[in-house]
Amino acid sequence: VQLVESGGGLVQPGGSMRLSCAASGFTFSSYAMTWYRQAPGKERELVATITSGGTTTHYAGSVKGRFTISRDNAKNTLYLQMNSLKPEDTAVYYCYAPHGGYWGQGTQVTVSS
């Protein structure tokens, strides 16, 4: 199983960024997927989840209305569209497959002017 995140980097406050997570080694379309993040000195926290078919999503209160989780099952790819970014969104973002406890390596997102 591999989960490979991409799309992180440096963005100014108020900006947007889209993260991707390419999945392989399991039947991606059969399982719910999740994004987590971990800021320096803080515990890892759930950001958003999406069901296998993409019809139901759930967000942490801190990102609701600003972030959108989605997936393309034909491409075995999970996405996180992040808008109106704030400095407190700075963290390493991880892709997670709950059914098997699989984690990606993470991608750094830094929101700073």
DAKALIN-V396939 format. One record per residue. N is the residue number from 1. RES is the residue in one small letter. SS is DSSP state (h for helix, s for strand, l for the rest). OMEGA is omega in radians with two decimals (none if undefined). BURIAL is + if it has 16 or more other ideal C-beta (glycine too) atoms within 10 Angstrom, else -. Layout:
BEGIN
n-><N:N>
res-><RES:RES>
ss-><SS:SS>
omega-><OMEGA:OMEGA>
burial-><BURIAL:BURIAL>
END
This chain:
BEGIN
n-><1:2:3:4:5:6:7:8:9:10:11:12:13:14:15:16:17:18:19:20:21:22:23:24:25:26:27:28:29:30:31:32:33:34:35:36:37:38:39:40:41:42:43:44:45:46:47:48:49:50:51:52:53:54:55:56:57:58:59:60:61:62:63:64:65:66:67:68:69:70:71:72:73:74:75:76:77:78:79:80:81:82:83:84:85:86:87:88:89:90:91:92:93:94:95:96:97:98:99:100:101:102:103:104:105:106:107:108:109:110:111:112:113>
res-><v:q:l:v:e:s:g:g:g:l:v:q:p:g:g:s:m:r:l:s:c:a:a:s:g:f:t:f:s:s:y:a:m:t:w:y:r:q:a:p:g:k:e:r:e:l:v:a:t:i:t:s:g:g:t:t:t:h:y:a:g:s:v:k:g:r:f:t:i:s:r:d:n:a:k:n:t:l:y:l:q:m:n:s:l:k:p:e:d:t:a:v:y:y:c:y:a:p:h:g:g:y:w:g:q:g:t:q:v:t:v:s:s>
ss-><l:s:s:s:s:s:l:l:s:s:s:l:l:l:l:l:s:s:s:s:s:s:s:s:l:l:l:h:h:h:l:l:s:s:s:s:s:s:l:l:l:l:l:l:s:s:s:s:s:s:l:l:l:l:l:l:s:s:s:l:l:l:l:l:l:l:s:s:s:s:s:s:l:l:l:l:s:s:s:s:s:s:l:l:l:l:h:h:h:l:s:s:s:s:s:s:s:l:l:l:l:s:s:l:l:l:s:s:s:s:s:l:l>
omega-><3.04:3.00:-3.05:3.13:3.05:3.05:3.12:3.13:-3.13:3.12:3.11:3.05:-3.09:-3.12:-3.11:3.12:3.06:3.06:3.06:3.07:3.13:-3.08:3.06:3.08:3.06:-3.11:-3.00:-3.03:-3.09:-2.95:2.98:3.13:-3.03:2.91:3.00:2.99:3.10:3.10:3.14:3.10:-3.12:3.09:3.07:-3.10:3.10:3.13:-3.08:3.07:3.12:3.13:-3.04:-3.12:3.10:-3.04:-3.10:3.13:3.10:-3.09:2.93:-3.11:-3.07:-3.10:-3.08:-3.10:3.13:-3.10:3.07:3.06:3.10:-3.13:3.02:-3.07:3.08:-3.13:-3.11:-3.04:3.07:-3.12:2.95:3.05:-3.08:3.13:3.11:-3.05:-3.12:3.10:3.14:3.02:3.10:-3.07:2.90:-3.11:-3.07:2.98:-3.06:3.08:-3.01:-3.03:-3.12:-3.10:-3.08:3.13:2.92:-3.10:3.12:3.06:-3.06:3.01:3.14:3.14:-3.06:3.07:none>
burial-><-:-:+:-:+:-:+:+:-:-:+:-:-:-:-:-:+:-:+:+:+:+:+:-:-:+:-:+:-:-:-:+:+:+:+:+:+:-:-:-:-:-:-:-:-:-:+:+:+:+:-:+:-:+:-:-:+:-:+:-:-:-:+:-:-:-:+:+:+:-:+:-:-:-:-:+:+:+:+:+:-:+:-:-:+:-:-:-:+:+:+:+:+:+:+:+:+:-:-:-:-:+:+:+:-:+:+:-:+:-:+:-:->
END
